[in-house]
Amino acid sequence: MKSSNKNIVKYSDVGIDVDKIKSIQNSVGKSIGSTHFLPNKGKVISGFGHYAGLIEFNKKILTLHTDGVGSKILIAQAMNKYNTIGIDCIAMNVNDTVCLGATPVGYLSYVALEKTNDFLLKEITKGLVKGAIMSNVAIVGGETAILPDIITGQKKDHNFDLAGMVLGILENKKKMILGDKIRPGDIIIGIESSGIHSNGLTLAREILLKKHDINDKPEFISKSLGAELLKPTAIYSNIILKTVEKFAKRIHGLAHITGGAFTKLKRLNERVDYFLDNLPAISGIFKQIMVDGNISEKEMYRTFNMGIGFCVIAARESADEIIETINNEKMKCRIIGNVRGNGMGNSYINSPYDKEIKAIKI
């Protein structure tokens, strides 16, 4: 599984230009906005730009979100291990849903296969069921498609794509957490990730598989490269909902750190800036990628979660209580930064790798 010797220094070098994608998404958002007035029942509150779409229905708020697992599928194929990839798909959906304060209640899966494969479907389903149990969400249906002319790849009979959609619910508008209440002086609490999760795998594969075999144990990783890359995405939904219930209006913003990494904070509130000056040391899989690829810190923090999978933005006076609540649920967290006023939604990183570097704008 060694890749070419092409010089890879940033995500766009492997065909994924985050800035261009955001520009295209904005264009698409304007187009689909024209449909928001079409439903005969319900009122669309928000249909683009946040972590989920919002529809008001009989005073309750329904949320809709869809996501997949991306090229992590190729790692599952390389390891011939498919019983955890479903956890990732559930996680990517429920973690985004709770960013609005909504409770995930129902999940639909979509599996597209090159050809019928009972083993593959059963193994994928094992992960989906485990993820559903972990997040208290019901799998209420889905679709399996056999698309031999579309789903192709290097592993005959084991080529597939996996995506899902989740329905969430809020009791009323007052329960929504959109980020508009974020204010200067708020603190940013970061909850640790379980690893690379399900984002940045295209860049990670290009760099790591250029130098290592999937079964190797590289310098900064304690297990095989394949096992590390395949570790399931952490599911934050239960602890976030518990924290939101306990601290209510003192929680001002919630961010799942996925594609685009810490630039995700911008979607919460563009009137402030986010200063991340207490991030974890760069270690493990992230240090391996950075060293092997000679990748800049700016690119790393625009692409990977860097050890922080979820951010809670809250009133400073509640920080200690929130941290204690999360830690009691056996999830490690810490204050990683703060919010400053008169901003444009930008994130600034104080390097934990080189203390001489200050405030990298990402």
C-alpha distance (Angstrom), angle and dihedral (degrees) to the residues before:
residue distance angle dihedral
M1 . . .
K2 3.80 . .
S3 3.80 112.7 .
S4 3.79 129.1 -144.1
N5 3.80 123.6 -75.9
K6 3.78 92.2 -111.8
N7 3.81 110.9 145.7
I8 3.81 106.3 -105.9
V9 3.81 117.1 -171.1
K10 3.80 104.4 146.6
Y11 3.81 142.2 19.4
S12 3.80 93.8 -100.4
D13 3.82 89.2 60.7
V14 3.80 88.5 70.7
G15 3.78 93.2 48.1
I16 3.81 99.8 -91.1
D17 3.81 111.8 111.9
V18 3.80 106.5 -179.7
D19 3.81 94.3 -165.7
K20 3.81 92.6 49.9
I21 3.81 91.1 46.8
K22 3.81 90.7 53.0
S23 3.80 90.4 49.6
I24 3.81 91.3 51.2
Q25 3.80 90.6 46.4
N26 3.80 90.8 53.5
S27 3.80 89.9 52.3
V28 3.80 91.6 48.6
G29 3.79 89.9 47.0
K30 3.79 92.1 57.8
S31 3.79 90.3 50.2
I32 3.81 97.3 49.1
G33 3.79 90.6 45.1
S34 3.79 88.2 77.8
T35 3.82 88.7 68.8
H36 3.80 95.9 56.7
F37 3.80 92.7 90.1
L38 3.81 95.5 51.7
P39 3.84 104.1 85.2
N40 3.80 114.2 99.8
K41 3.79 89.2 -151.1
G42 3.75 128.6 37.9
K43 3.79 130.1 21.8
V44 3.79 124.3 -108.4
I45 3.80 108.7 -129.3
S46 3.78 97.6 175.1
G47 3.78 127.8 -0.2
F48 3.78 105.8 168.3
G49 3.79 143.1 25.5
H50 3.79 102.0 35.1
Y51 3.79 130.6 76.3
A52 3.81 94.7 -84.0
G53 3.77 141.9 4.8
L54 3.81 117.2 -100.5
I55 3.79 127.1 -145.4
E56 3.79 123.1 179.7
F57 3.79 111.1 -141.5
N58 3.81 123.7 172.0
K59 3.82 90.6 -20.0
K60 3.79 91.2 -55.0
I61 3.81 122.4 104.4
L62 3.79 119.9 -128.5
T63 3.80 119.1 -160.9
L64 3.79 127.1 -158.0
H65 3.78 126.8 -166.1
T66 3.79 136.4 164.7
D67 3.80 132.3 -168.0
G68 3.79 143.3 150.3
V69 3.80 139.1 -153.4
G70 3.80 100.5 -107.7
S71 3.78 122.4 -160.0
K72 3.81 92.5 -13.5
I73 3.81 81.0 94.7
L74 3.82 88.1 73.0
I75 3.81 90.0 58.6
A76 3.80 90.0 50.9
Q77 3.80 88.5 52.4
A78 3.79 92.7 48.7
M79 3.81 90.5 50.7
N80 3.82 93.1 39.9
K81 3.80 86.2 -132.6
Y82 3.79 118.8 127.3
N83 3.81 105.9 157.6
T84 3.83 96.3 92.1
I85 3.81 103.5 42.7
G86 3.81 89.5 82.9
I87 3.81 89.6 60.8
D88 3.80 87.6 59.0
C89 3.80 92.1 51.9
I90 3.80 93.1 50.5
A91 3.81 90.8 45.1
M92 3.78 94.7 50.8
N93 3.79 89.7 54.3
V94 3.81 103.7 40.1
N95 3.81 93.9 41.8
D96 3.80 90.6 56.0
T97 3.80 92.6 44.8
V98 3.80 94.6 57.1
C99 3.81 90.1 53.3
L100 3.81 86.0 84.1
G101 3.80 93.0 45.9
A102 3.81 91.1 -103.6
T103 3.80 125.5 142.2
P104 3.83 113.7 -127.8
V105 3.81 109.6 -129.8
G106 3.81 110.2 161.3
Y107 3.80 134.5 30.3
L108 3.82 133.5 -165.6
S109 3.80 123.2 -166.2
Y110 3.80 131.3 -153.1
V111 3.79 118.8 -161.3
A112 3.80 119.4 -179.7
L113 3.81 115.5 -167.2
E114 3.78 134.2 -170.7
K115 3.80 88.1 -137.6
T116 3.80 138.6 -10.0
N117 3.81 109.6 -70.9
D118 3.81 118.3 170.1
F119 3.80 93.7 -172.5
L120 3.79 92.9 53.1
L121 3.80 93.8 48.1
K122 3.80 93.3 47.7
E123 3.81 92.5 49.8
I124 3.81 93.5 46.7
T125 3.80 89.3 48.4
K126 3.82 91.0 53.4
G127 3.79 89.1 61.5
L128 3.79 93.5 44.4
V129 3.81 91.5 52.5
K130 3.80 92.5 46.6
G131 3.82 91.0 49.9
A132 3.79 90.6 47.9
I133 3.80 91.2 52.3
M134 3.80 90.9 48.4
S135 3.80 91.8 52.2
N136 3.83 100.3 35.1
V137 3.79 93.4 -121.9
A138 3.81 126.8 138.1
I139 3.80 120.6 -127.5
V140 3.78 99.1 -139.9
G141 3.79 100.8 175.7
G142 3.76 145.3 -49.8
E143 3.78 146.8 -179.1
T144 3.79 133.7 -91.8
A145 3.80 116.0 -162.1
I146 3.80 128.5 -172.5
L147 3.82 107.2 -149.0
P148 3.82 110.8 165.2
D149 3.82 93.7 168.2
I150 3.79 93.3 51.8
I151 3.81 107.9 30.2
T152 3.80 104.0 62.9
G153 3.77 134.9 142.6
Q154 3.77 148.5 133.5
K155 3.80 98.7 -64.0
K156 3.77 110.6 68.1
D157 3.81 115.5 -137.3
H158 3.83 91.3 5.0
N159 3.80 100.2 74.7
F160 3.80 115.8 119.1
D161 3.78 146.5 136.7
L162 3.78 125.8 -135.3
A163 3.79 129.8 -159.1
G164 3.77 137.3 151.6
M165 3.77 146.4 -169.9
V166 3.77 130.1 -141.2
L167 3.80 132.5 -158.5
G168 3.77 117.1 -148.2
I169 3.79 134.4 -177.6
L170 3.80 139.3 -147.3
E171 3.78 123.0 -169.1
N172 3.80 93.6 -132.5
K173 3.80 145.1 -26.0
K174 3.77 92.4 -83.0
K175 3.79 89.5 66.7
M176 3.81 94.2 57.9
I177 3.80 117.6 113.4
L178 3.80 107.4 -160.8
G179 3.80 102.4 153.0
D180 3.79 95.4 -108.8
K181 3.83 89.5 115.6
I182 3.82 93.0 58.0
R183 3.79 108.9 119.9
P184 3.83 139.0 178.0
G185 3.79 111.2 -77.5
D186 3.81 95.0 34.9
I187 3.78 115.0 132.1
I188 3.80 126.7 -129.1
I189 3.80 115.8 -135.9
G190 3.81 115.9 -162.9
I191 3.81 122.1 -154.3
E192 3.78 114.6 -153.3
S193 3.79 121.7 -106.9
S194 3.79 125.2 -132.4
G195 3.80 90.3 -126.5
I196 3.78 134.9 -69.3
H197 3.84 92.0 -18.0
S198 3.84 112.4 -167.2
N199 3.79 103.4 -44.0
G200 3.77 134.5 85.8
L201 3.80 92.6 20.8
T202 3.81 93.3 132.2
L203 3.79 91.4 59.1
A204 3.81 93.0 38.9
R205 3.81 92.5 52.2
E206 3.80 93.1 48.2
I207 3.80 91.4 52.7
L208 3.79 103.0 36.5
L209 3.80 100.2 39.2
K210 3.78 89.3 51.3
K211 3.81 88.8 67.3
H212 3.79 105.8 22.0
D213 3.77 141.1 43.6
I214 3.80 116.9 -121.2
N215 3.84 89.5 -109.3
D216 3.82 95.9 47.6
K217 3.81 122.9 109.6
P218 3.82 104.1 -135.8
E219 3.80 122.0 -153.6
F220 3.81 99.6 -92.7
I221 3.82 98.9 36.3
S222 3.80 123.9 81.6
K223 3.82 96.2 -155.5
S224 3.78 136.2 35.2
L225 3.78 115.8 -57.7
G226 3.80 91.5 -118.4
A227 3.80 93.5 50.5
E228 3.80 91.2 49.3
L229 3.79 94.3 49.1
L230 3.81 91.8 46.6
K231 3.82 96.4 52.3
P232 3.82 106.2 127.0
T233 3.78 122.1 -105.4
A234 3.79 111.8 -98.4
I235 3.80 114.6 -106.4
Y236 3.82 110.0 -133.6
S237 3.79 100.4 168.7
N238 3.82 99.9 100.8
I239 3.80 96.6 46.8
I240 3.81 92.4 44.0
L241 3.80 92.4 51.3
K242 3.80 90.4 48.0
T243 3.81 90.5 49.8
V244 3.81 92.5 47.4
E245 3.80 91.3 49.6
K246 3.79 92.3 50.1
F247 3.80 99.4 43.8
A248 3.81 100.4 28.1
K249 3.80 112.4 172.3
R250 3.78 93.0 14.6
I251 3.83 87.4 75.1
H252 3.81 105.5 81.8
G253 3.80 103.2 172.4
L254 3.81 142.4 7.1
A255 3.80 127.1 -161.1
H256 3.79 131.5 -175.6
I257 3.83 105.7 -151.7
T258 3.81 104.5 -134.6
G259 3.82 133.8 123.5
G260 3.80 109.0 7.7
A261 3.82 88.6 22.9
F262 3.82 113.5 -146.3
T263 3.80 93.0 2.9
K264 3.83 81.9 77.7
L265 3.80 88.6 81.1
K266 3.79 89.8 72.8
R267 3.80 92.0 70.4
L268 3.82 89.8 63.2
N269 3.80 98.9 58.3
E270 3.80 130.2 -12.9
R271 3.80 95.9 -169.6
V272 3.80 93.7 75.2
D273 3.82 137.6 44.9
Y274 3.79 127.6 -128.0
F275 3.80 119.5 -133.6
L276 3.81 113.7 -163.9
D277 3.79 105.5 -168.6
N278 3.80 102.9 149.6
L279 3.79 105.9 51.0
P280 3.81 121.6 150.0
A281 3.78 119.0 -89.7
I282 3.80 112.3 -88.2
S283 3.79 104.4 -101.6
G284 3.79 145.7 139.5
I285 3.78 117.9 17.4
F286 3.81 92.0 -2.6
K287 3.80 93.7 54.9
Q288 3.81 89.4 46.1
I289 3.81 91.2 54.5
M290 3.80 93.0 44.0
V291 3.82 94.7 49.1
D292 3.80 98.1 39.6
G293 3.79 93.1 46.6
N294 3.80 98.5 33.6
I295 3.80 86.4 -130.4
S296 3.80 120.5 176.4
E297 3.78 119.9 -115.4
K298 3.79 90.3 -119.2
E299 3.79 91.2 58.1
M300 3.81 92.1 44.6
Y301 3.81 92.8 54.1
R302 3.82 91.5 45.2
T303 3.81 91.7 52.4
F304 3.82 113.1 29.1
N305 3.80 134.7 44.2
M306 3.83 89.8 -123.1
G307 3.79 93.0 -148.9
I308 3.82 97.7 -45.5
G309 3.79 114.7 96.6
F310 3.80 101.2 172.0
C311 3.82 136.9 23.1
V312 3.79 128.5 -152.7
I313 3.80 115.9 -163.8
A314 3.77 112.2 -160.4
A315 3.78 147.2 152.2
R316 3.79 109.6 -69.0
E317 3.79 94.2 -125.8
S318 3.81 90.4 62.1
A319 3.80 96.9 49.9
D320 3.80 99.2 101.0
E321 3.80 93.8 47.4
I322 3.80 93.0 47.5
I323 3.80 92.2 49.1
E324 3.80 90.8 49.2
T325 3.81 91.3 50.2
I326 3.80 92.7 51.3
N327 3.79 94.3 43.2
N328 3.80 90.3 51.0
E329 3.81 87.2 60.9
K330 3.81 88.5 58.7
M331 3.77 94.8 -105.9
K332 3.77 115.9 123.9
C333 3.78 118.0 -132.6
R334 3.78 140.9 161.1
I335 3.79 141.6 177.9
I336 3.81 104.3 -84.6
G337 3.78 100.7 173.9
N338 3.76 150.6 -36.3
V339 3.78 143.6 -107.3
R340 3.79 123.4 -107.0
G341 3.79 129.1 -166.5
N342 3.80 135.6 -117.4
G343 3.78 92.1 39.2
M344 3.78 139.7 136.0
G345 3.77 100.1 -131.2
N346 3.79 93.9 -85.6
S347 3.79 124.9 150.2
Y348 3.80 122.2 -139.7
I349 3.79 123.1 -163.0
N350 3.80 124.3 -153.9
S351 3.77 101.6 -152.1
P352 3.82 116.0 -112.6
Y353 3.83 86.8 -172.7
D354 3.79 100.4 54.6
K355 3.79 114.9 21.7
E356 3.79 90.3 -162.3
I357 3.80 90.2 67.2
K358 3.79 113.3 81.7
A359 3.77 133.0 -170.7
I360 3.80 105.3 -8.4
K361 3.79 107.4 -163.9
I362 3.78 109.1 -137.0
